[in-house]
Amino acid sequence: MNFQKMEEGKDILDNRYKIVKKLGGGAFGELWKVEKKKTGDFLAAKVEKAVKNQKHIMLFWESKLIHKLRGKTAVPNLHFVGDEKTDDGKIYHVMVMDLLGKSMEDLFQECKRKFDLGTCLHISAQMIKRIKVVHEERIIHRDIKPDNFMTGGNEQTKNTIYIIDFGLAKCYKSSDGEHIPFRDGKNLTGTARYASVFTHIGYE
């Protein structure tokens, strides 16, 4: 089957998952709601088209960082990471993970762009904790924004804030603690609205 023409009810990944609906898309791929046929659980599948001679596979890098953070802070569980070859011979990189709830941006919009003080404190305390752990693991996210913090997807986790989308993240220190060198003349990385002043200037 062709990911460009995904349809509800189609099976993917050796018939282990069934497509439910498209959740969204961006510059680096698409996100789909899928059902794990063996258990009936609903999950999210992030799909990225493979590029010939591609050196940096963003989805695989993201999965590596999520594995690194798992158990240390709130990131989604991963259920599958690998490739899918379609009927027309195209190859796609696929990462299947927990289906989370709404993003902070979605909730903010629902609340007419105004949270009360208690909500702000509850959310911000968790967001700061997530970023703190990411930095302690020598990772800089590079796309911090309300869309990349989400609530859990069930009753037990609905009050937990998860940090997601590590496709643009990188390590800012080596394993022996050496910081990466200063660079300038860099193109903008991340989302312009939320990027730092230094990022806009072109500094890393």
Contact map, one row per residue, 1 for C-alpha under 8 A:
111011000001000000000000000000000000000000000000000000000000000000000000000000000000011100000000000000000000000000000000000000000000000000000000000000000000000000000000000000000000000000000000000000000000
111111000000000000000000000000000000000000000000000000000000000000000000000000000000011101000000000000000000000000000000000000000000000000000000000000000000000000000000000000000000000000000000000000000000
111111000000000000000000000000000000000000000000000000000000000000000000000000000000010000000000000000000000000000000000000000000000000000000000000000000000000000000000000000000000000000000000000000000000
011111000000000000000000000000000000000000000000000000000000000000000000000000000000000000000000000000000000000000000000000000000000000000000000000000000000000000000000000000000000000000000000000000000000
111111100000000000000000000000000000000000000000000000000000000000000000000000000000000000000000000000000000000000000000000000000000000000000000000000000000000000000000000000000000000000000000000000000000
111111110100000000100000000000000000000000000000000000000000000000000000000000000000000000000000000000000000000000000000000000000000000000000000000000000000000000000000000000000000000000000000000000000000
000011111100000000111000000000000000000000000000000000000000000000000000000000000000000000000000000000000000000000000000000000000000000000000000000000000000000000000000000000000000000000000000000000000000
000001111100000001111000000000000000000000000000000000000000000000000000000000000000000000000000000000000000000000000000000000000000000000000000000000000000000000000000000000000000000000000000000000000000
000000111110000001110000000000000000000000000000000000000000000000000000000000000000000000000000000000000000000000000000000000000000000000000000000000000000000000000000000000000000000000000000000000000000
000001111111000001100000000000000000000000000000000000000000000000000000000000000000000000000000000000000000000000000000000000000000000000000000000000000000000000000000000000000000000000000000000000000000
000000001111111111100000000000000000000000000000000000000000000000000000000000000000000000000000000000000000000000000000000000000000000000000000000000000000000000000000000000000000000000000000000000000000
100000000111111111100000000000000000000000000000000000000000000000000000000000000001000000000000000000000000000000000000000000000000000000000000000000000000000000000000000000000000000000000000000000000000
000000000011111110000000000000000000000000000000000000000000000000000000000000000001000000000000000000000000000000000000000000000000000000000000000000000000000000000000000000000000000000000000000000000000
000000000011111110000000000000000000000000000000000000000000000000000000000000000000000000000000000000000000000000000000000000000000000000000000000000000000000000000000000000000000000000000000000000000000
000000000011111111000000000000000000100000000000000000000000000000000000000000000000000000000000000000000000000000000000000000000000000000000000000000000000000000000000000000000000000000000000000000000000
000000000011111111000000000000000001110000000000000000000000000000000000000000000000000000000000000000000000000000000000000000000000000000000000000000000000000000000000000000000000000000000000000000000000
000000000011111111100000000000000111100000000000000000000000000000000000000000000000000000000000000000000000000000000000000000000000000000000000000000000000000000000000000000000000000000000000000000000000
000000011111001111110000000000000111100000000000000000000000000000000000000000000000000000000000000000000000000000000000000000000000000000000000000000000000000000000000000000000000000000000000000000000000
000001111111000011111000000000011110000000000000000000000000000000000000000000000000000000000000000000000000000000000000000000000000000000000000000000000000000000000000000000000000000000000000000000000000
000000111000000001111100000000011110000000000000000000000000000000000000000000000000000000000000000000000000000000000000000000000000000000000000000000000000000000000000000000000000000000000000000000000000
000000110000000000111110000000011100000000000000000000000000000000000000000000000000000000000000000000000000000000000000000000000000000000000000000000000000000000000000000000000000000000000000000000000000
000000000000000000011111000001111000000000000000000000000000000000000000000000000000000000000000000000000000000000000000000000000000000000000000000000000000000000000000000000000000000000000000000000000000
000000000000000000001111100001111000000000000000000000000000000000000000000000000000000000000000000000000000000000000000000000000000000000000000000000000000000000000000000000000000000000000000000000000000
000000000000000000000111110001110000000000000000000000000000000000000000000000000000000000000000000000000000000000000000000000000000000000000000000000000000000000000000000000000000000000000000000000000000
000000000000000000000011111111100000000000000000000000000000000000000000000000000000000000000000000000000000000000000000000000000000000000000000000000000000000000000000000000000000000000000000000000000000
000000000000000000000001111111000000000000000000000000000000000000000000000000000000000000000000000000000000000000000000000000000000000000000000000000000000000000000000000000000000000000000000000000000000
000000000000000000000000111110000000000000000000000000000000000000000000000000000000000000000000000000000000000000000000000000000000000000000000000000000000000000000000000000000000000000000000000000000000
000000000000000000000000111111000000000000000001000000000000000000000000000000000000000000000000000000000000000000000000000000000000000000000000000000000000000000000000000000000000000000000000000000000000
000000000000000000000000111111100000000000000111100000000000000000000000000000000000000000000000000000000000000000000000000000000000000000000000000000000000000000000000000000000000000000000000000000000000
000000000000000000000111110111110000000000000111000000000000000000000000000000000000000000000000000000000000000000000000000000000000000000000000000000000000000000000000000000000000000000000000000000000000
000000000000000000000111100011111000000000011110000000000000000000000000000000000000000000000000000000000000000000000000000000000000000000000000000000000000000000000000000000000000000000000000000000000000
000000000000000000111111000001111100000000011110000000000000000000000000000000000000000000000000000000000000000000000000000000000000000000000000000000000000000000000000000000000000000000000000000000000000
000000000000000000111110000000111110000001111000000000000000000000000000000000000000000000000000001000000000000000000000000000000000000000000000000000000000000000000000000000000000000000000000000000000000
000000000000000011111000000000011111000001111000000000000000000000000000000000000000000000000000000000000000000000000000000000000000000000000000000000000000000000000000000000000000000000000000000000000000
000000000000000011110000000000001111100111100000000000000000000000000000000000000000000000000000000000000000000000000000000000000000000000000000000000000000000000000000000000000000000000000000000000000000
000000000000000111000000000000000111111111100000000000000000000000000000000000000000000000000000000000000000000000000000000000000000000000000000000000000000000000000000000000000000000000000000000000000000
000000000000001111000000000000000011111110000000000000000000000000000000000000000000000000000000000000000000000000000000000000000000000000000000000000000000000000000000000000000000000000000000000000000000
000000000000000100000000000000000001111100000000000000000000000000000000000000000000000000000000000000000000000000000000000000000000000000000000000000000000000000000000000000000000000000000000000000000000
000000000000000000000000000000000001111110000000000000000000000000000000000000000000000000000000000000000000000000000000000000000000000000000000000000000000000000000000000000000000000000000000000000000000
000000000000000000000000000000000011111111000000000000000000000000000000000000000000000000000000000000000000000000000000000000000000000000000000000000000000000000000000000000000000000000000000000000000000
000000000000000000000000000000000011101111100000000000000000000000000000000000000000000000000000000000000000000000000000000000000000000000000000000000000000000000000000000000000000000000000000000000000000
000000000000000000000000000000001111000111110000000000000000000000000000000000000000000000000000011000000000000000000000000000000000000000000000000000000000000000000000000000000000000000000000000000000000
000000000000000000000000000000001111000011111000000000000000000000000000000000000000000000000001111000000000000000000000000000000000000000000000000000000000000000000000000000000000000000000000000000000000
000000000000000000000000000000111100000001111100000000000000000000000000000000000000000000000001111000000000000000000000000000000000000000000000000000000000000000000000000000000000000000000000000000000000
000000000000000000000000000000111100000000111110000000000000000000000000000000000000000000000111100000000000000000000000000000000000000000000000000000000000000000000000000000000000000000000000000000000000
000000000000000000000000000011110000000000011111000000000000000000000000000000000000000000000111000000000000000000000000000000000000000000000000000000000000000000000000000000000000000000000000000000000000
000000000000000000000000000011110000000000001111100000000000000000000000000000000000000000011110000000000000000000000000000000000000000000000000000000000000000000000000000000000000000000000000000000000000
000000000000000000000000000111000000000000000111110000000010000000000000000000000000000000011100000000000000000000000000000000000000000000000000000000000000000000000000000000000000000000000000000000000000
000000000000000000000000000010000000000000000011111000000000000000000000000000000000000000111000000000000000000000000000000000000000000000000000000000000000000000000000000000000000000000000000000000000000
000000000000000000000000000000000000000000000001111101000000000000000000000000000000000001111000000000000000000000000000000000000000000000000000000000000000000000000000000000000000000000000000000000000000
000000000000000000000000000000000000000000000000111111000000000000000000000000000000000000000000000000000000000000000000000000000000000000000000000000000000000000000000000000000000000000000000000000000000
000000000000000000000000000000000000000000000000011111000000000000000000000000000000000000000000000000000000000000000000000000000000000000000000000000000000000000000000000000000000000000000000000000000000
000000000000000000000000000000000000000000000000001111100000000000000000000000000000000000000000000000000000000000000000000000000000000000000000000000000000000000000000000000000000000000000000000000000000
000000000000000000000000000000000000000000000000011111111000000000000000000000000000000000000000000000000000000000000000000000000000000000000000000000000000000000000000000000000000000000000000000000000000
000000000000000000000000000000000000000000000000000011111000000000000000000000000000000000000000000000000000000000000000000000000000000000000000000000000000000000000000000000000000000000000000000000000000
000000000000000000000000000000000000000000000000000001111100100000000000000000000000000000000000000000000000000000000000000000000000000000000000000000000000000000000000000000000000000000000000000000000000
000000000000000000000000000000000000000000000000000001111111100000000000000000000000000000000000000000000000000000000000000000000000000000000000000000000000000000000000000000000000000000000000000000000000
000000000000000000000000000000000000000000000000000000011111110000000000000000000000000000000000000000000000000000000000000000000000000000000000000000000000000000000011000000000000000000000000000000000000
000000000000000000000000000000000000000000000001000000001111111000000000000000000000000000001110000000000000000000000000000000000000000000000000000000000000000000000010000000000000000000000000000000000000
000000000000000000000000000000000000000000000000000000001111111100000000000000001100000000001000000000000000000000000000000000000000000000000000000000000000000000000000000000000000000000000000000000000000
000000000000000000000000000000000000000000000000000000011111111110000000000000000000000000000000000000000000000000000000000000000000000000000000000000000000000000000010000000000000000000000000000000000000
000000000000000000000000000000000000000000000000000000000111111111000000000000000000000000000000000000000000000000000000000000000000000000000000000000000000000000001110100000000000000000000000000000000000
000000000000000000000000000000000000000000000000000000000011111111100000000001001000000000000010000000000000000000000000000000000000000000000000000000000000000000000000000000000000000000000000000000000000
000000000000000000000000000000000000000000000000000000000001111111110000000000000000000000000000000000000000000000000000000000000000000000000000000000000000000000000000000000000000000000000000000000000000
000000000000000000000000000000000000000000000000000000000000111111111000000000000000000000000000000000000000000000000000000000000000000000000000000000000000000000000100000000000000000000000000000000000000
000000000000000000000000000000000000000000000000000000000000011111111100001100000000000000000000000000000000000000000000000000000000000000000000000000000000000000000100000000000000000000000000000000000000
000000000000000000000000000000000000000000000000000000000000001111111100000001000000000000000000000000000000000000000000000000000000000000000000000000000000000000000000000000000000000000000000000000000000
000000000000000000000000000000000000000000000000000000000000000111111100000000000000000000000000000000000000000000000000000000000000000000000000000000000000000000000000000000000000000000000000000000000000
000000000000000000000000000000000000000000000000000000000000000011111111101000000000000000000000000000000000000000000000000000000000010010000000000000000000000000000000000000000000000000000000000000000000
000000000000000000000000000000000000000000000000000000000000000001111111111110000000000000000000000000000000000000000000000000000000000000000000000000000000000000000000000000000000000000000000000000000000
000000000000000000000000000000000000000000000000000000000000000000001111110000000000000000000000000000000000000000000000000000000000000000000000000000000000000000000000000000000000000000000000000000000000
000000000000000000000000000000000000000000000000000000000000000000001111110000000000000000000000000000000000000000000000000000000000100000000000000000000000000000000000000000000000000000000000000000000000
000000000000000000000000000000000000000000000000000000000000000000001111111000000000000000000000000000000000000000000000000000001100100000000000000000000000000000000000000000000000000000000000000000000000
000000000000000000000000000000000000000000000000000000000000000000000111111100000000000000000000000000000000000000000000000000000100000000000000000000000000000111100000000000000000000000000000000000000000
000000000000000000000000000000000000000000000000000000000000000001001100111110000000000000000000000000000000000000000000000000000000000000000000000000000000000001110000000000000000000000000000000000000000
000000000000000000000000000000000000000000000000000000000000000001000100011111000000000000000000111100000000000000000000000000000000000000000000000000000000000001010000000000000000000000000000000000000000
000000000000000000000000000000000000000000000000000000000000000000000100001111100000000000000000110000000000000000000000000000000000000000000000000000000000000000000000000000000000000000000000000000000000
000000000000000000000000000000000000000000000000000000000000001000100000000111111000000000000011110000000000000000000000000000000000000000000000000000000000000000000000000000000000000000000000000000000000
000000000000000000000000000000000000000000000000000000000000000000000000000011111000000000000011110000000000000000000000000000000000000000000000000000000000000000000000000000000000000000000000000000000000
000000000000000000000000000000000000000000000000000000000000000000000000000001111100000000000111100000000000000000000000000000000000000000000000000000000000000000000000000000000000000000000000000000000000
000000000000000000000000000000000000000000000000000000000001001000000000000001111110000000001111000000000000000000000000000000000000000000000000000000000000000000000000000000000000000000000000000000000000
000000000000000000000000000000000000000000000000000000000001000000000000000000011111000000001110000000000000000000000000000000000000000000000000000000000000000000000000000000000000000000000000000000000000
000000000000000000000000000000000000000000000000000000000000000000000000000000001111100000111100000000000000000000000000000000000000000000000000000000000000000000000000000000000000000000000000000000000000
000000000001100000000000000000000000000000000000000000000000000000000000000000000111110000111100000000000000000000000000000000000000000000000000000000000000000000000000000000000000000000000000000000000000
000000000000000000000000000000000000000000000000000000000000000000000000000000000011111011110000000000000000000000000000000000000000000000000000000000000000000000000000000000000000000000000000000000000000
111000000000000000000000000000000000000000000000000000000000000000000000000000000001111111110000000000000000000000000000000000000000000000000000000000000000000000000000000000000000000000000000000000000000
110000000000000000000000000000000000000000000000000000000000000000000000000000000000111111000000000000000000000000000000000000000000000000000000000000000000000000000000000000000000000000000000000000000000
110000000000000000000000000000000000000000000000000000000000000000000000000000000000011111000000000000000000000000000000000000000000000000000000000000000000000000000000000000000000000000000000000000000000
000000000000000000000000000000000000000000000000000000000000000000000000000000000000111111100000000000000000000000000000000000000000000000000000000000000000000000000000000000000000000000000000000000000000
010000000000000000000000000000000000000000000000010000000000000000000000000000000000111111110000000000000000000000000000000000000000000000000000000000000000000000000000000000000000000000000000000000000000
000000000000000000000000000000000000000000000000110000000000000000000000000000000011110011111000000000000000000000000000000000000000000000000000000000000000000000000000000000000000000000000000000000000000
000000000000000000000000000000000000000000000011110000000000000000000000000000000011110001111100000000000000000000000000000000000000000000000000000000000000000000000000000000000000000000000000000000000000
000000000000000000000000000000000000000000000011110000000011000000000000000000001111000000111110000000000000000000000000000000000000000000000000000000000000000000000000000000000000000000000000000000000000
000000000000000000000000000000000000000000001111000000000010000000000000000000011111000000011111000000000000000000000000000000000000000000000000000000000000000000000000000000000000000000000000000000000000
000000000000000000000000000000000000000000001110000000000010001000000000000001111100000000001111100000000000000000000000000000000000000000000000000000000000000000000000000000000000000000000000000000000000
000000000000000000000000000000000000000000111100000000000000000000000000000001111000000000000111110000000000000000000000000000000000000000000000000000000000000000000000000000000000000000000000000000000000
000000000000000000000000000000000000000000111000000000000000000000000000000111110000000000000011111000000000000000000000000000000000000000000000000000000000000000000000000000000000000000000000000000000000
000000000000000000000000000000000000000001110000000000000000000000000000000111100000000000000001111100000000000000000000000000000000000000000000000000001000000000000000000000000000000000000000000000000000
000000000000000000000000000000001000000001110000000000000000000000000000000100000000000000000000111110000000000000000000000000000000000000000000000000001000000000000000000000000000000000000000000000000000
000000000000000000000000000000000000000000000000000000000000000000000000000100000000000000000000011111000000000000000000000000000000000000000000000001111100000000000000000000000000000000000000000000000000
000000000000000000000000000000000000000000000000000000000000000000000000000000000000000000000000001111100000000000000000000000000000000000000000000001111100010000000000000000000000000000000000000000000000
000000000000000000000000000000000000000000000000000000000000000000000000000000000000000000000000000111110110000000000000000000000000000000000000000001110000000000000000000000000000000000000000000000000000
000000000000000000000000000000000000000000000000000000000000000000000000000000000000000000000000000011111110000000000000000000000000000000000000011111100000000000000000000000000000000000000000000000000000
000000000000000000000000000000000000000000000000000000000000000000000000000000000000000000000000000001111111000000000000000000000000000000000000011111100000000000000000000000000000000000000000000000000000
000000000000000000000000000000000000000000000000000000000000000000000000000000000000000000000000000000111111100000000000000000000000000000000000011000000000000000000000000000000000000000000000000000000000
000000000000000000000000000000000000000000000000000000000000000000000000000000000000000000000000000001111111110000000000000000000000000000000000001000000000000000000000000000000000000000000000000000000000
000000000000000000000000000000000000000000000000000000000000000000000000000000000000000000000000000001111111111000000000000000000000000000000000000000000000000000000000000000000000000000000000000000000000
000000000000000000000000000000000000000000000000000000000000000000000000000000000000000000000000000000011111111111100000000000000000000000000000000000000000000000000000000000000000000000000000000000000000
000000000000000000000000000000000000000000000000000000000000000000000000000000000000000000000000000000001111111110000000000000000000000000000000000000000000000000000000000000000000000000000000000000000000
000000000000000000000000000000000000000000000000000000000000000000000000000000000000000000000000000000000111111110000000000000000000000000000000000000000000000000000000000000000000000000000000000000000000
000000000000000000000000000000000000000000000000000000000000000000000000000000000000000000000000000000000011111111100000000000000000000000000000000000000000000000000000000000000000000000000000000000000000
000000000000000000000000000000000000000000000000000000000000000000000000000000000000000000000000000000000001111111000000000000000000000000000000000000000000000000000000000000000000000000000000000000000000
000000000000000000000000000000000000000000000000000000000000000000000000000000000000000000000000000000000001111111100000000000000000000000000000000000000000000000000000000000000000000000000000000000000000
000000000000000000000000000000000000000000000000000000000000000000000000000000000000000000000000000000000001001111110000000000000000000000000000000000000000000000000000000000000000000000000000000000000000
000000000000000000000000000000000000000000000000000000000000000000000000000000000000000000000000000000000001001011111011000000000000000000000000000000000000000000000000000000000000000000000000000000000000
000000000000000000000000000000000000000000000000000000000000000000000000000000000000000000000000000000000000000001111111000000000000000000000000000000000000000000000000000000000000000000000000000000000000
000000000000000000000000000000000000000000000000000000000000000000000000000000000000000000000000000000000000000000111111100000000000000000000000000000000000000000000000000000000000000000000000000000000000
000000000000000000000000000000000000000000000000000000000000000000000000000000000000000000000000000000000000000000011111110000000000000000000000000000000000000000000000000000000000000000000000000000000000
000000000000000000000000000000000000000000000000000000000000000000000000000000000000000000000000000000000000000000111111111000000000000000000000000000000000000000000000000000000000000000000000000000000000
000000000000000000000000000000000000000000000000000000000000000000000000000000000000000000000000000000000000000000111111111100000000000000000000000000000000000000000000000000000000000000000000000000000000
000000000000000000000000000000000000000000000000000000000000000000000000000000000000000000000000000000000000000000001111111110000000000000000000000000000000000000000000000000000000000000000000000000000000
000000000000000000000000000000000000000000000000000000000000000000000000000000000000000000000000000000000000000000000111111111000000000000000000000000000000000000000000000000000000000000000000000000000000
000000000000000000000000000000000000000000000000000000000000000000000000000000000000000000000000000000000000000000000011111111100000000000000000000000000000000010000000000000000000000000000000000000000000
000000000000000000000000000000000000000000000000000000000000000000000000000000000000000000000000000000000000000000000001111111110000000000000000000000000000000000000000000000000000000000000000000000000000
000000000000000000000000000000000000000000000000000000000000000000000000000000000000000000000000000000000000000000000000111111111000000000000000000000000000000000000000000000000000000000000000000000000000
000000000000000000000000000000000000000000000000000000000000000000000000000000000000000000000000000000000000000000000000011111111100000000000000000000000000000110000000000000000000000000000000000000000000
000000000000000000000000000000000000000000000000000000000000000000000000000000000000000000000000000000000000000000000000001111111110000000000000000010000000000010100000000000000000000000000000000000000000
000000000000000000000000000000000000000000000000000000000000000000000000000000000000000000000000000000000000000000000000000111111111000000000000000000000000000000000000000000000000000000000000000000000000
000000000000000000000000000000000000000000000000000000000000000000000000100000000000000000000000000000000000000000000000000011111111100000000000000000000000000000000000000000000000000000000000000000000000
000000000000000000000000000000000000000000000000000000000000000000000000110000000000000000000000000000000000000000000000000001111111110000000000000000000000000001100000000000000000000000000000000000000000
000000000000000000000000000000000000000000000000000000000000000000000000000000000000000000000000000000000000000000000000000000111111111000000000000000000000000000000000000000000000000000000000000000000000
000000000000000000000000000000000000000000000000000000000000000000000000000000000000000000000000000000000000000000000000000000011111111100000000000000000000000000000000000000000000000000000000000000000000
000000000000000000000000000000000000000000000000000000000000000000000001100000000000000000000000000000000000000000000000000000001111111110000000000000000000000000000000000000000000000000000000000000000000
000000000000000000000000000000000000000000000000000000000000000000001000000000000000000000000000000000000000000000000000000000000111111111111000000000000000000000000000000000000000000000000000000000000000
000000000000000000000000000000000000000000000000000000000000000000000000000000000000000000000000000000000000000000000000000000000011111111110000000000000000000000000000000000000000000000000000000000000000
000000000000000000000000000000000000000000000000000000000000000000000000000000000000000000000000000000000000000000000000000000000001111111100000000000000000000000000000000000000000000000000000000000000000
000000000000000000000000000000000000000000000000000000000000000000001000000000000000000000000000000000000000000000000000000000000000111111100000000000000000000000000000000000000000000000000000000000000000
000000000000000000000000000000000000000000000000000000000000000000000000000000000000000000000000000000000000000000000000000000000000011111110000000000000000000000000000001111000000000000000000000000000000
000000000000000000000000000000000000000000000000000000000000000000000000000000000000000000000000000000000000000000000000000000000000011111111000000000000000000000000000111110000000000000000000000000000000
000000000000000000000000000000000000000000000000000000000000000000000000000000000000000000000000000000000000000000000000000000000000011001111100000000000000000000000000111100000000000000000000000000000000
000000000000000000000000000000000000000000000000000000000000000000000000000000000000000000000000000000000000000000000000000000000000010000111111000000000000000000000101110000000000000000000000000000000000
000000000000000000000000000000000000000000000000000000000000000000000000000000000000000000000000000000000000000000000000000000000000000000011111000000000000000000000001110000000000000000001100001000000000
000000000000000000000000000000000000000000000000000000000000000000000000000000000000000000000000000000000000000000000000000000000000000000001111100100000000000000000101100000000000000000001110011000000000
000000000000000000000000000000000000000000000000000000000000000000000000000000000000000000000000000000000000000000000000000000000000000000001111110100000000000000000000000000000000000000000100011000000000
000000000000000000000000000000000000000000000000000000000000000000000000000000000000000000000000000000000000000000000000000000000000000000000011111110000000000000000000000000000000000000000010010000000000
000000000000000000000000000000000000000000000000000000000000000000000000000000000000000000000000000000111000000000000000000000000000000000000001111110000000000000000000000000000000000000000000000000000000
000000000000000000000000000000000000000000000000000000000000000000000000000000000000000000000000000000111100000000000000000000000000000000000000111111000000000000000000000000000000000000000000000000000000
000000000000000000000000000000000000000000000000000000000000000000000000000000000000000000000000000000110000000000000000000000000000000000000011111111000000000000111000000000000000000000000000000000000000
000000000000000000000000000000000000000000000000000000000000000000000000000000000000000000000000000000110000000000000000000000100000000000000000111111100000000011110000000000000000000000000000000000000000
000000000000000000000000000000000000000000000000000000000000000000000000000000000000000000000000000111110000000000000000000000000000000000000000001111110000000011110000000000000000000000000000000000000000
000000000000000000000000000000000000000000000000000000000000000000000000000000000000000000000000000111110000000000000000000000000000000000000000000011111000111111000000000000000000000000000000000000000000
000000000000000000000000000000000000000000000000000000000000000000000000000000000000000000000000000111000000000000000000000000000000000000000000000001111111111111000000000000000000000000000000000000000000
000000000000000000000000000000000000000000000000000000000000000000000000000000000000000000000000011110000000000000000000000000000000000000000000000000111110110000000000000000000000000000000000000000000000
000000000000000000000000000000000000000000000000000000000000000000000000000000000000000000000000000110000000000000000000000000000000000000000000000000011111110000000000000000000000000000000000000000000000
000000000000000000000000000000000000000000000000000000000000000000000000000000000000000000000000000000000000000000000000000000000000000000000000000000011111110000000000000000000000000000000000000000000000
000000000000000000000000000000000000000000000000000000000000000000000000000000000000000000000000000000000000000000000000000000000000000000000000000000010111111000000000000000000000000000000000000000000000
000000000000000000000000000000000000000000000000000000000000000000000000000000000000000000000000000000000000000000000000000000000000000000000000000000111111111100000000000000000000000000000000000000000000
000000000000000000000000000000000000000000000000000000000000000000000000000000000000000000000000000010000000000000000000000000000000000000000000000000111111111110000000000000000000000000000000000000000000
000000000000000000000000000000000000000000000000000000000000000000000000000000000000000000000000000000000000000000000000000000000000000000000000000000110001111110000000000000000000000000000000000000000000
000000000000000000000000000000000000000000000000000000000000000000000000010000000000000000000000000000000000000000000000000001000000000000000000000000110000111111000000000000000000000000000000000000000000
000000000000000000000000000000000000000000000000000000000000000000000000010000000000000000000000000000000000000000000000001001100000000000000000000011110000011111100000000000000000000000000000000000000000
000000000000000000000000000000000000000000000000000000000000000000000000011100000000000000000000000000000000000000000000000000000100000000000000000011110000000111110000000000000000000000000000000000000000
000000000000000000000000000000000000000000000000000000000000000000000000011000000000000000000000000000000000000000000000000000100100000000000000000111000000000011111000000000000000000000000000000000000000
000000000000000000000000000000000000000000000000000000000000000000000000001100000000000000000000000000000000000000000000000000000000000000000000000111000000000001111100000000000000000000000000000000000000
000000000000000000000000000000000000000000000000000000000000010000000000000000000000000000000000000000000000000000000000000000000000000000000000000100000000000000111111000000000000000000000000000000000000
000000000000000000000000000000000000000000000000000000000000010011000000000000000000000000000000000000000000000000000000000000000000000000001010000000000000000000011111100000000000000000000000000000000000
000000000000000000000000000000000000000000000000000000000110110000000000000000000000000000000000000000000000000000000000000000000000000000000000000000000000000000001111100000000000000000000000000000000000
000000000000000000000000000000000000000000000000000000000100000000000000000000000000000000000000000000000000000000000000000000000000000000001110000000000000000000001111110000000000000000001100000000000000
000000000000000000000000000000000000000000000000000000000000010000000000000000000000000000000000000000000000000000000000000000000000000000111110000000000000000000000111111000000000000000000000000000000000
000000000000000000000000000000000000000000000000000000000000000000000000000000000000000000000000000000000000000000000000000000000000000000111100000000000000000000000001111100000000000000000000000000000000
000000000000000000000000000000000000000000000000000000000000000000000000000000000000000000000000000000000000000000000000000000000000000001110000000000000000000000000000111111000000000000000000000000000000
000000000000000000000000000000000000000000000000000000000000000000000000000000000000000000000000000000000000000000000000000000000000000001110000000000000000000000000000011111000011000000000000000000000000
000000000000000000000000000000000000000000000000000000000000000000000000000000000000000000000000000000000000000000000000000000000000000001100000000000000000000000000000001111111111000000000000000000000000
000000000000000000000000000000000000000000000000000000000000000000000000000000000000000000000000000000000000000000000000000000000000000001000000000000000000000000000000001111111111000000000000000000000000
000000000000000000000000000000000000000000000000000000000000000000000000000000000000000000000000000000000000000000000000000000000000000000000000000000000000000000000000000011111100000000000000000000000000
000000000000000000000000000000000000000000000000000000000000000000000000000000000000000000000000000000000000000000000000000000000000000000000000000000000000000000000000000011111100000000000000000000000000
000000000000000000000000000000000000000000000000000000000000000000000000000000000000000000000000000000000000000000000000000000000000000000000000000000000000000000000000000011111110000000000000000000000000
000000000000000000000000000000000000000000000000000000000000000000000000000000000000000000000000000000000000000000000000000000000000000000000000000000000000000000000000000011111111000000000000000000000000
000000000000000000000000000000000000000000000000000000000000000000000000000000000000000000000000000000000000000000000000000000000000000000000000000000000000000000000000000111001111100000000000000000000000
000000000000000000000000000000000000000000000000000000000000000000000000000000000000000000000000000000000000000000000000000000000000000000000000000000000000000000000000000111000111110000000000000000000000
000000000000000000000000000000000000000000000000000000000000000000000000000000000000000000000000000000000000000000000000000000000000000000000000000000000000000000000000000000000011111000000000000000000000
000000000000000000000000000000000000000000000000000000000000000000000000000000000000000000000000000000000000000000000000000000000000000000000000000000000000000000000000000000000001111100000000000000000011
000000000000000000000000000000000000000000000000000000000000000000000000000000000000000000000000000000000000000000000000000000000000000000000000000000000000000000000000000000000000111111000000000000000011
000000000000000000000000000000000000000000000000000000000000000000000000000000000000000000000000000000000000000000000000000000000000000000000000000000000000000000000000000000000000011111000000000000000111
000000000000000000000000000000000000000000000000000000000000000000000000000000000000000000000000000000000000000000000000000000000000000000000000000000000000000000000000000000000000001111100000000000001110
000000000000000000000000000000000000000000000000000000000000000000000000000000000000000000000000000000000000000000000000000000000000000000000000000000000000000000000000000000000000001111110000000000100111
000000000000000000000000000000000000000000000000000000000000000000000000000000000000000000000000000000000000000000000000000000000000000000000000000000000000000000000000000000000000000011111000000000000100
000000000000000000000000000000000000000000000000000000000000000000000000000000000000000000000000000000000000000000000000000000000000000000000000000000000000000000000000000000000000000001111101000000110100
000000000000000000000000000000000000000000000000000000000000000000000000000000000000000000000000000000000000000000000000000000000000000000000110000000000000000000000001000000000000000000111111001000100000
000000000000000000000000000000000000000000000000000000000000000000000000000000000000000000000000000000000000000000000000000000000000000000000111000000000000000000000001000000000000000000011111011000000000
000000000000000000000000000000000000000000000000000000000000000000000000000000000000000000000000000000000000000000000000000000000000000000000010100000000000000000000000000000000000000000001111111000000000
000000000000000000000000000000000000000000000000000000000000000000000000000000000000000000000000000000000000000000000000000000000000000000000000000000000000000000000000000000000000000000011111111000010000
000000000000000000000000000000000000000000000000000000000000000000000000000000000000000000000000000000000000000000000000000000000000000000000000000000000000000000000000000000000000000000000011111000000000
000000000000000000000000000000000000000000000000000000000000000000000000000000000000000000000000000000000000000000000000000000000000000000000011100000000000000000000000000000000000000000000111111100000000
000000000000000000000000000000000000000000000000000000000000000000000000000000000000000000000000000000000000000000000000000000000000000000000111000000000000000000000000000000000000000000001111111110110000
000000000000000000000000000000000000000000000000000000000000000000000000000000000000000000000000000000000000000000000000000000000000000000000000000000000000000000000000000000000000000000000000011111110000
000000000000000000000000000000000000000000000000000000000000000000000000000000000000000000000000000000000000000000000000000000000000000000000000000000000000000000000000000000000000000000000000001111111000
000000000000000000000000000000000000000000000000000000000000000000000000000000000000000000000000000000000000000000000000000000000000000000000000000000000000000000000000000000000000000000000000000111111111
000000000000000000000000000000000000000000000000000000000000000000000000000000000000000000000000000000000000000000000000000000000000000000000000000000000000000000000000000000000000000001011000001111111111
000000000000000000000000000000000000000000000000000000000000000000000000000000000000000000000000000000000000000000000000000000000000000000000000000000000000000000000000000000000000000000010001001111111110
000000000000000000000000000000000000000000000000000000000000000000000000000000000000000000000000000000000000000000000000000000000000000000000000000000000000000000000000000000000000000010000000000011111110
000000000000000000000000000000000000000000000000000000000000000000000000000000000000000000000000000000000000000000000000000000000000000000000000000000000000000000000000000000000000000111110000000001111111
000000000000000000000000000000000000000000000000000000000000000000000000000000000000000000000000000000000000000000000000000000000000000000000000000000000000000000000000000000000000011111000000000001111111
000000000000000000000000000000000000000000000000000000000000000000000000000000000000000000000000000000000000000000000000000000000000000000000000000000000000000000000000000000000000011101000000000001100111
